């Protein structure tokens, strides 16, 4: 596994994650994230999560790019994090019982 730099972890990110884990519903999450993020940031995060789900379902990069609007370069980076990141994508896929085809 590739070791990711931890320099992004600080008191501010800890406070953000503390708030996120307290969200109790989709509506609460929607309200919080809409106030926290720009529309574009929300769209980008949503697109990245869609890419992850399509990658584990075995869709080819070009198809994913066409369907999501995400560049193939970004899809490659997302796939690298999926396969060699901190395990966050995989953990959420497991929690959501999303079938995967990653090796």
Secondary structure by P-SEA (a helix, b strand, c coil): ccccccccccaaaaaaaaaaaacccaaaaaaaaaaaccaaaaaaaaaaaaaaaaaaacccaaaaaaaccccaaaaaaaaaaaccccaaaaaaaaaaccccccc
